[in-house]
């Protein structure tokens, strides 16, 4: 009990394997009778209970649970996880514990959801409507002087030129400024209206305000959707869809 309470206080990952029962009350109600299972409590307060087979947990709770750990009847380890919104509780009772451990995991690795930034660009080249209906591709990686290369250069349904900057992770204000440099360079070259679009899964705090001040658009592009587009096409050249 002390190991679990100490680990929870220090926001460590807790793993307990043993014979337990589980009762859930909240949006519904369920009971799982005695059996040997693995309980995992993560640093963010989320809870997962796994059976001996299958990749999905049989019971789970999202982050920010509150916990109460106690010993009942002198021998039963009880773990109670509760939430207030919605009001629900998950109660686990162990009569035998085979393994109990606490892990201070250090994990600062970057997670790439399905696709890289380059693959997101490739998916947009295949299906420009991911960004906006009516887009017609002109080229990719167009050089904009000393500013660098645009990801995608296109024309919208109204005939305006469009510079698209793609980010796989939430886009920052630096990405908005990078887009602005490309657009301003192109506006000096052509006598046509030029738009700027920042395409990313989402925006970091403050980026939407900067985009609005610069007069550019944000288009939410899902890495998962890009993956679905790329999946059936293993070797597509740009020349096939330009």
C-alpha positions in Angstrom: 0.0 0.0 0.0 2.8 2.4 0.9 4.6 1.8 -2.4 1.4 2.7 -4.4 0.6 5.8 -2.3 4.1 7.0 -2.6 4.2 6.4 -6.3 0.9 8.2 -6.9 2.1 11.2 -4.8 5.2 11.4 -7.0 3.3 10.9 -10.2 5.1 7.7 -11.1 3.7 4.8 -13.2 2.2 2.0 -11.0 1.9 -1.6 -12.1 0.1 -4.2 -10.0 -0.4 -7.8 -11.1 -2.6 -10.1 -9.1 -6.0 -11.7 -8.4 -8.7 -9.1 -8.2 -12.4 -8.2 -8.6 -13.5 -4.9 -10.2 -16.7 -2.8 -9.7 -17.5 0.2 -11.8 -20.3 2.7 -11.2 -21.0 5.9 -13.2 -22.4 6.2 -16.7 -23.3 2.6 -16.4 -22.5 -0.2 -14.0 -20.4 -3.3 -14.3 -18.8 -6.1 -12.2 -15.8 -8.3 -13.0 -15.5 -11.3 -10.7 -12.2 -12.8 -9.5 -9.3 -13.3 -11.9 -5.7 -12.6 -12.4 -5.1 -9.2 -14.1 -2.7 -6.4 -14.6 -3.5 -2.9 -13.3 -1.6 0.1 -14.6 -2.0 3.7 -13.2 -0.2 6.2 -15.3 1.5 9.5 -14.2 -1.5 11.6 -15.5 -3.9 9.7 -13.3 -5.4 7.4 -16.0 -6.2 3.8 -15.2 -6.0 0.7 -17.4 -6.9 -2.9 -16.3 -5.9 -5.7 -18.6 -6.8 -9.4 -18.8 -4.4 -12.1 -19.9 -5.3 -11.6 -23.6 -6.4 -8.8 -25.9 -4.9 -5.4 -26.4 -7.8 -3.4 -25.1 -8.3 -2.9 -21.3 -11.4 -4.5 -19.8 -11.8 -1.5 -17.5 -10.3 2.0 -17.8 -10.6 5.6 -16.6 -9.2 8.7 -18.3 -6.6 11.1 -16.8 -6.9 13.1 -13.6 -8.6 10.4 -11.4 -8.4 10.7 -7.7 -7.2 7.6 -5.8 -7.7 6.1 -2.4 -5.6 3.0 -1.5 -6.3 1.0 1.6 -6.1 -2.5 3.2 -9.5 -4.0 4.1 -10.0 -6.8 6.5 -6.3 -6.8 7.2 -5.4 -8.5 3.9 -7.3 -7.1 0.9 -5.6 -4.4 -1.1 -8.3 -1.9 -2.4 -7.7 0.7 -5.0 -10.5 3.2 -5.6 -10.3 5.6 -8.6 -12.9 8.3 -8.8 -13.9 11.2 -11.0 -16.4 14.0 -10.5 -17.3 15.1 -14.0 -18.9 12.7 -14.8 -19.4 11.2 -11.3 -17.9 7.7 -11.6 -15.8 5.2 -9.7 -13.6 2.2 -10.4 -13.0 -0.1 -7.3 -10.4 -2.9 -7.5 -9.9 -5.4 -4.7 -6.8 -7.7 -4.7 -6.6 -10.8 -2.4 -3.2 -11.7 -4.0 -0.5 -9.5 -5.4 2.2 -11.2 -7.5 3.9 -8.0 -8.7 3.8 -4.4 -7.5 6.2 -1.8 -8.9 6.5 2.0 -9.3 8.4 3.4 -12.3 9.6 7.0 -12.8 9.6 6.8 -16.6 11.6 9.5 -18.5 9.9 9.8 -21.9 10.5 13.0 -24.0 10.5 11.2 -27.3 8.5 12.7 -30.2 5.6 10.6 -31.4 4.9 10.7 -35.2 1.2 9.8 -35.7 1.2 7.5 -38.8 3.0 9.9 -41.1 5.9 12.3 -41.3 5.7 15.9 -42.4 6.9 14.9 -45.8 4.3 12.2 -46.1 1.6 14.7 -45.1 2.7 16.9 -48.0 2.6 13.9 -50.3 -1.0 13.1 -49.2 -2.0 16.8 -49.8 -0.4 16.6 -53.3 -2.5 13.5 -54.0 -5.7 15.0 -52.5 -5.6 18.8 -52.3 -9.2 18.9 -50.9 -7.6 17.8 -47.6 -6.7 21.5 -47.3 -9.5 23.1 -49.2 -12.0 22.1 -51.9 -11.2 23.4 -55.4 -7.4 23.7 -54.9 -5.4 23.1 -58.0 -1.7 22.2 -57.6 1.0 24.3 -59.3 4.2 22.8 -57.8 5.9 21.6 -54.6 8.9 23.1 -52.8 8.9 26.3 -54.8 12.0 28.4 -54.0 11.1 31.8 -52.5 14.5 33.5 -52.7 16.4 33.6 -49.4 13.2 32.7 -47.5 13.4 29.0 -48.4 11.1 26.6 -50.2 7.3 26.5 -49.9 5.8 23.1 -49.1 3.0 23.4 -51.7 2.2 26.1 -54.2 -1.4 26.1 -55.6 -4.3 28.0 -57.0 -7.7 28.2 -55.2 -11.2 28.0 -56.7 -11.3 31.8 -57.1 -8.0 31.9 -59.1 -5.9 33.3 -56.2 -2.4 31.9 -55.7 -2.0 29.9 -52.5 1.2 29.2 -50.5 0.7 26.2 -48.1 3.0 25.6 -45.2 2.5 22.1 -43.6 3.3 21.1 -40.1 2.8 17.6 -38.6 2.7 18.8 -35.0 0.7 21.7 -33.6 1.9 24.8 -35.5 3.6 27.6 -33.6 3.9 31.3 -34.3 7.2 30.6 -35.9 5.4 28.6 -38.5 3.0 31.5 -39.1 6.0 33.9 -39.6 7.7 31.4 -41.9 4.5 31.3 -44.0 4.4 35.1 -44.0 8.0 35.3 -45.5 7.0 33.0 -48.4 3.8 34.9 -49.1 5.5 38.3 -49.0 8.2 37.0 -51.4 5.6 35.7 -53.8 3.6 38.9 -53.7 6.7 40.8 -55.0 6.9 38.4 -57.9 3.4 38.3 -59.2 0.6 40.7 -60.0 -2.1 38.5 -58.5 -3.7 38.0 -55.1 -1.8 35.6 -52.9 -3.2 33.7 -49.9 -1.3 31.9 -47.2 -2.6 28.7 -45.5 -1.0 27.0 -42.5 -2.0 23.3 -42.6 -1.5 21.3 -39.4 -3.4 19.1 -36.9 -3.9 22.1 -34.6 -2.4 25.4 -33.5 -0.3 26.2 -30.5 -1.5 29.0 -28.2 -1.2 32.4 -29.8 -0.8 31.1 -33.3 -4.4 31.8 -34.4 -4.1 35.4 -33.2 -0.9 35.9 -35.3 -2.5 34.2 -38.3 -5.5 36.6 -38.1 -3.2 39.6 -37.8 -1.3 38.5 -40.9 -4.5 37.7 -42.8 -3.8 34.0 -43.4 -5.9 30.9 -42.9 -5.5 27.8 -40.8 -6.7 24.4 -42.1 -6.8 21.4 -39.8 -5.3 18.4 -41.5 -5.3 15.1 -39.7 -2.2 12.8 -39.9 -4.5 9.9 -39.6 -6.5 11.0 -42.7 -3.2 11.5 -44.6 -2.2 8.0 -43.7 -5.5 6.6 -45.1 -4.8 8.4 -48.4 -1.3 7.2 -48.7 -2.0 3.6 -47.6 -3.2 2.3 -51.0 -0.6 4.3 -53.0 2.9 3.0 -52.3 4.8 4.6 -55.2 3.1 7.7 -56.6 5.0 10.4 -58.5 4.1 14.0 -58.4 3.8 14.0 -62.2 0.8 11.6 -61.9 -1.4 14.1 -60.4 -0.1 17.5 -61.4 
